[in-house]
């Protein structure tokens, strides 16, 4: 099948977006959430698939083992705002989910979340990852994902990232917007990618307590093992190898899953420039990130 040309960025209500996330906008905004729905919200490349898979295992790992073997994660946990014309829309996939709860993922900044999620008081798991590793991961993702804009070389992409000229806009606005919302909305669990890497068992306990689940030690160990990076990378149901717009020969969808890979990409000058802007952008925020574990 012939690949469509790469999309271009445009300003959408103050956030950089592409047509693949705005063309279905009315249906996204009118999406009817249910009180049992669980939304997994992240800035891109913050462990979205990892946390989606953990939650899917927590809820359905025991009860629907055949789903784990036959339905790819992107169908079990649909991507709400994606719309590839004539192929599929995330809202349709989410509406048709046969599970309760429905697990749904989104990269939307907090101000774009459909209002029914707030009206139904849905539980939301937000995952944040440090800005430097986010930038590196997003760069490699742009190289291999044919429905992302061309990332250009690393230094021009880094500049775009710092200016928020990437799909879903500014990393700073995203992590801070969700953090502020958490202060007034009790049903948001705000997790950090670095904490998950450091001790996934501890963070799974936090998810369970937030979601009202209890696991036996054996069940918990099974989730930890199955959701380990290397297991997921080999698993055709979780590694996105079946998605035609992703070119795994350029870069695998699941690349390294580490904290601190930014050190292999940033020059000293880039690091200094980044740190300067970071201080300025984050000065009014209580949010603390770790760039190594």
C-alpha positions in Angstrom: 0.0 0.0 0.0 1.3 3.4 -0.9 2.3 5.5 2.1 0.5 8.9 2.4 2.9 11.9 2.6 4.0 12.8 6.2 1.6 15.2 7.9 2.4 18.9 8.6 2.0 20.5 12.0 -0.4 23.3 12.6 -1.6 25.3 15.5 -4.8 23.9 17.0 -6.3 26.0 19.8 -2.7 26.9 20.9 -1.3 23.3 20.6 0.7 21.9 17.7 -1.2 19.1 16.1 -1.6 17.1 12.9 -4.8 16.1 11.0 -4.6 12.6 12.4 -5.6 13.9 15.8 -8.0 16.7 14.8 -10.1 15.4 11.9 -12.4 13.5 14.2 -12.6 16.3 16.7 -16.4 16.5 17.2 -16.6 12.8 17.8 -13.7 13.0 20.3 -15.2 15.9 22.2 -18.7 14.2 22.2 -17.3 10.9 23.3 -19.5 9.4 26.0 -17.3 8.1 28.8 -18.8 5.7 31.4 -18.1 5.9 35.1 -16.2 2.6 35.0 -13.8 3.8 32.2 -10.1 4.2 33.0 -8.2 6.7 31.0 -4.4 6.3 30.5 -3.1 9.8 29.8 0.5 10.7 28.9 2.7 13.0 26.8 3.9 10.8 23.9 6.7 8.3 24.7 6.3 8.3 28.4 5.6 4.6 28.9 2.0 4.7 27.6 2.1 1.2 26.1 3.8 -0.2 29.3 1.2 1.2 31.6 -1.7 0.2 29.2 -0.4 -3.4 29.3 0.0 -3.4 33.1 -3.6 -2.2 33.6 -4.8 -4.7 31.0 -3.1 -7.5 32.8 -4.3 -6.3 36.2 -8.0 -6.3 35.0 -8.1 -9.1 32.4 -4.8 -11.1 32.6 -6.6 -13.9 34.6 -10.1 -13.6 33.2 -9.4 -13.3 29.5 -6.1 -15.1 28.8 -7.1 -15.7 25.1 -7.4 -11.9 24.6 -3.8 -11.6 25.7 -2.7 -14.0 22.9 -4.8 -12.8 20.1 -5.7 -9.1 20.4 -2.9 -6.5 20.0 -2.6 -4.0 22.8 -3.6 -1.1 20.5 -7.0 -2.8 20.1 -7.4 -3.7 23.8 -6.5 -0.1 24.8 -7.6 2.1 21.9 -6.0 5.5 21.2 -9.0 7.9 21.6 -8.0 10.8 19.4 -6.3 9.0 16.5 -8.2 9.0 13.2 -6.7 7.6 10.0 -9.2 8.5 7.4 -10.9 5.5 5.7 -9.1 3.1 8.1 -10.3 3.6 11.7 -11.1 6.1 14.4 -10.0 5.7 18.0 -13.5 6.8 19.2 -15.1 3.9 17.3 -12.7 1.4 18.7 -13.3 2.7 22.2 -17.1 2.6 21.8 -16.9 -1.0 20.7 -14.7 -2.3 23.5 -16.3 -5.4 25.0 -14.6 -5.0 28.4 -15.6 -3.4 31.7 -13.7 -1.3 32.6 -12.9 0.1 29.2 -9.2 1.0 29.1 -8.6 4.0 26.8 -5.4 5.9 26.1 -4.9 9.6 25.2 -2.0 12.0 24.6 -4.3 15.0 24.8 -3.3 17.9 27.0 -5.7 18.2 29.9 -7.8 21.0 28.4 -8.7 18.9 25.4 -10.0 15.8 27.3 -13.7 15.2 26.5 -15.8 16.6 29.2 -17.7 13.4 29.8 -14.6 12.0 31.5 -14.9 14.7 34.2 -18.6 14.5 34.4 -18.5 10.7 35.0 -15.6 11.1 37.5 -13.6 8.5 35.6 -10.3 7.4 37.0 -7.3 8.6 35.2 -3.7 7.3 35.3 -1.3 9.9 34.1 2.4 9.0 33.4 5.1 11.6 33.1 8.7 11.1 32.0 11.6 13.4 32.3 11.9 15.9 29.4 15.3 14.9 28.2 14.5 11.2 27.7 11.1 12.2 26.3 12.7 14.3 23.7 15.1 11.5 22.6 12.4 8.9 22.5 10.1 11.1 20.6 12.8 11.9 18.0 13.4 8.2 17.3 9.6 7.6 17.2 9.3 10.4 14.6 11.9 8.7 12.4 10.0 5.4 12.3 6.4 6.6 12.4 5.1 7.5 8.9 2.1 9.4 10.3 4.4 11.8 12.3 5.9 14.8 10.7 9.6 14.3 9.6 11.7 15.0 12.7 14.7 16.2 10.8 18.1 15.7 12.4 18.5 15.5 16.2 19.5 19.1 16.8 16.6 20.6 14.8 14.2 18.2 16.5 15.5 19.1 19.9 14.9 22.8 19.1 11.3 22.0 18.0 10.7 20.0 21.1 12.0 22.8 23.3 9.6 25.2 21.5 6.6 22.9 21.7 6.6 22.5 17.9 5.9 18.8 18.0 2.6 16.8 17.9 0.6 17.3 21.2 2.6 20.5 21.9 4.8 21.5 24.7 6.0 18.9 27.1 6.1 21.6 29.8 2.5 22.6 29.4 1.4 18.9 29.2 3.0 17.7 32.4 2.2 20.9 34.3 -1.4 21.0 33.1 -2.1 17.5 34.3 -0.3 18.1 37.6 -2.5 21.2 38.3 -5.6 19.3 37.4 -4.6 16.5 39.9 -4.7 19.1 42.7 -8.5 19.6 42.2 -9.5 16.2 40.8 -9.1 13.3 43.2 -9.4 10.6 40.6 -6.0 11.2 38.9 -3.1 9.0 39.8 0.1 10.8 38.7 2.9 8.4 38.1 6.5 8.9 37.0 8.2 6.7 34.4 11.5 6.8 36.4 9.7 5.4 39.5 8.3 2.6 37.3 11.7 1.7 36.1 13.2 1.9 39.6 10.6 -0.4 41.2 7.7 -1.5 39.0 6.3 -3.7 41.8 5.9 -0.7 44.1 4.2 1.3 41.4 1.9 -1.6 40.5 0.9 -1.6 44.2 0.0 2.1 43.9 -2.1 1.4 40.8 -3.9 -1.4 42.5 -4.7 0.7 45.6 -5.9 3.5 43.3 -8.1 1.2 41.3 -9.4 -0.9 44.2 -7.7 -4.1 43.1 -6.0 -6.7 45.2 -3.4 -9.2 43.8 -1.9 -12.3 45.2 1.9 -12.2 45.3 1.9 -14.8 42.4 -0.4 -12.6 40.3 1.7 -9.5 41.0 4.9 -11.4 40.0 3.2 -12.6 36.8 2.3 -9.0 35.9 5.8 -7.8 36.6 7.3 -10.6 34.5 5.0 -10.2 31.5 5.2 -6.4 31.5 9.0 -6.4 31.7 10.5 -4.4 28.8 12.3 -7.3 27.1 9.1 -9.5 27.3 7.0 -6.8 25.8 9.6 -6.1 23.1 9.4 -9.8 22.0 5.6 -10.0 22.3 3.9 -9.4 19.0 0.7 -8.4 20.8 2.5 -5.5 22.6 5.4 -4.4 20.4 3.4 -2.7 17.7 5.0 -4.9 15.0 1.6 -5.3 13.3 1.1 -1.6 12.7 1.8 -0.8 9.0 2.7 2.9 9.5 5.6 2.0 11.8 8.9 1.1 10.2 10.7 -1.0 12.8 13.7 -1.2 10.4 14.4 2.5 11.0 14.0 2.2 14.8 12.0 -0.3 16.9 8.8 1.0 18.5 10.1 -0.3 21.8 13.7 1.0 21.6 15.5 1.0 25.0 13.0 1.7 27.8 15.8 3.2 30.0 16.3 6.3 32.0 19.3 8.4 31.0 19.6 7.5 27.3 19.6 11.3 26.7 23.3 11.3 27.7 24.0 9.5 24.4 22.3 12.2 22.4 22.7 15.6 24.0 25.9 17.6 23.4 27.3 19.7 26.3 26.0 22.8 24.6 22.6 21.3 24.0 22.4 20.2 27.6 23.2 23.7 28.9 20.7 25.3 26.6 18.1 22.8 27.6 18.7 23.2 31.3 18.4 27.0 31.0 15.0 26.8 29.4 13.9 24.1 31.7 14.6 26.2 34.8 12.6 29.1 33.3 9.6 26.9 32.3 9.4 24.9 35.5 10.2 27.6 38.0 6.6 27.9 39.2 6.0 24.2 39.4 6.4 21.8 42.3 7.0 18.9 39.9 10.3 17.2 40.3 11.8 14.9 37.7 14.8 12.6 37.7 17.0 12.3 34.6 18.9 9.3 36.1 17.9 6.5 38.4 
